[in-house]
Structure formats: C-alpha cells, structure tokens
Amino acid sequence: MKMKIRKTNISDLEWIRNLFINNWGSDFIVSRGKIQRPENLKGIIAEENEEKIGLATFNIENNEMGLVTIDSLKPKIGIGTLLMNELIKIAKEEKIKRLWLITTNDNLNALRFYQKNNFCLLKIYPGAIVESRRIKPQIPEMGEDGIPIRDEIELEMLLQ
C-alpha cells in the first residue's frame, strides 16, 4: 500500500483534537509556556487507503517553521520520516531558513528520530516543565523508561 500526504483541512479538526487528547493528554500542547491549539496550527496528514495514519502540526512565524507535533499511528514503517520530508519540502517552498521544535528530556525516541533527520540540539531549558504543568497539569511527572520529565530541549535544522 502506498502512503500519501495531504494538508489538513477544517473537516480534520475533530480527528486532530482527538489525536491530541489521546497522544498528548489534552486538546492543546504547551511548549515554551505557549499554548498551541489544533485550530490555530497548520498540518499535514499521512494516509494509507484513506485511513489517517500520521499527523504533523506546525506554525510558521518570523520566517521559521515551528514543529508542534508529529505522530505516527503505525510505528516503524516510515510514517514519521515521510511526514518530516514533507515538512522540509514545505519549509523550502516557503523559503523558511529554520525548522525547529521542542521536546522533553525523557523523549529518547524523539531525540533519536530528530537527530537521525539532521536536527541539532540547540538549547536545554532546565526545569521548564514545572511552568508547563502550571498551564497543563496533565503533563505526567514520569516519562518514557521511568525518566522524570523536567526539561525542554530545543532542536533545529537550518535550511539553505
């Protein structure tokens, strides 16, 4: 089966909200103290036989693309890479010079994925999750592999 990528549209909003709730604990994301809601984000969806199997959400601001979420609903078959390649293509079409994101210190799979996809570690924000939990108490204390969730990590890819 061949996967395809398309831009999100208004009819996808309920599905995206449900994905945020199921995968991120609520219908919004907090990153660097800022609330990100699905209705305010651009997005792309990966589909296979018209079944939604992946989502990436982002915003474009100040000639930069900020990746907010990337979700693969069928792991280890290349959905994340397909979405990332499409994001890079969109960024280049928009003449974006910097693609960046925030993840947490416990998210080893994300750190591995982003670095394999040419992102570089830029900054660590020690203790940033304390502030995020004030806005979004659903953020758990413990993350993957029993690692306490404490810090935000900024990664970037510079585009030419």
N, C-alpha and C positions, 0 to 999 in steps of 0.2 A: 504494500500500500504506500502511496506517495503522500507525504505531508505537504501542506501548503500554508502560507502565511497570509493573513489579511489584516487590515486596520480594524480596530474596534469601531462600533457604531452604537447609537443610543439603544438599540434593541439588545445589546450585550450587557447593559448596565446591571440588571438583576443578577445575571450569572457571575459577573465580576464581583459584585458585592458579596455574593455567597462564597465565592472563592476566597476573598479577603477574610471573611468570617471564619471559614473552615481552616485556612492555612496560616492566617496571621492573627487570629483571636478576636477581631472586631472588624467593623466595616470601614476602618481607616488605619493608616500607618503613621507612626511618629518617627521622624528622622531629624536629628539635629534640632529637636524641640519644635519642629514644624509638623502640623497635621496635614496628611495627604489623603484626600478622598477620591474614590474612583471617578466620580462625575467631573472632577477637575483635572484628570490626567488623560494623556494620550495613551494609546495602547495598540498592541498587535497580538493576534491570536493565532496559534498553531492549530490546524485542523487536519484530521485524517478521516476521510469518508464523511465529512460534515460533522464529525464529533470534535468538540473542543478538547484539545489535549495539552494546551500550554498557553501561557499569558505572560507578556511583559508590559509593564506600565512605566511611563516616564513623563517628564516635562522638559520643555525647552525654555530656557531663561538666560538672558545675558550671553547669548551665543554659546551656551553649554547645554548638553543633554544630561539630565539627572535621571538615572535609572532608579525607579522606586521599588518595583518588584519584578521578579522573574520566577515563574512557576512551571514546572514540568509535571504533568499529571501521570505520565508514564516514564518513570526514571530509566536512565541508561540506554536510551535509544536515539539520542541526539537532538531531542527537542530543545533543550537549553542552548545548545550550540547553534541550532537553526535560528532561534529567536535572537541570539546575540549577533549573529551575522547580519540579520535583517536590521537590527538596531544600528549597527555600524554603517550599513548602506544608507539608511535614512539620515543618519548624522552627516554623512559625507554629502548627500544630496542637499541638505540644509546648510552646508558649509560650516558645520559645527567643528570647533577645534578641540573640544574636550568632552569626553564622556566620563562621567563619574558616578559613584554610588557609595552608600554607607551600608555596612553590615555589622554584625556584633562579634565580639571576641570568641564566642562559643561556636560560631558557624563555620566549622572547619571544611565542610563540603563546599560552601560558597567561596571561602578563601582559596581553596584548591582550584575550583572552577574558574574563578576570575583571573587568577594568576596564569593558568593554562591558556586563557584567552587574552593574554597580553596586557592585563591591568597591572599596575604597580601600586604597592602600598604607599600612601601619601602621608596620612596622619592617623594618630590614635588619640581618641578623646577619652581619657581615663574617667571612669565614673559617670559618663554621660547617661547611662541607662537609669540612674536614680531620677534625673529630671524627666526622662521619657515616661517613667512609671507614674509620675505625678499627673501626667496628661492621660496615660493609658495604663491603668492598673492591671490590665490583663497580661502584661508582659511578665512571663514567669521568672522566678529567681534563678532556676537552673535550666540549662540548655542541653544541647547535644553532648553525649558522653559524660554527663554529670558535671559539666563545666559551668561555674557560676556566670550568669550574664551580667556584665558590669560595664563594658567599654564599647564605644562605637569605633569602627575602623573605616577610614575613607580610602577608597582606591580610585585610580583614574587611568584613563587611556588617552593619550594625546594623539589627535588625528591630524594628518597633513593634508 
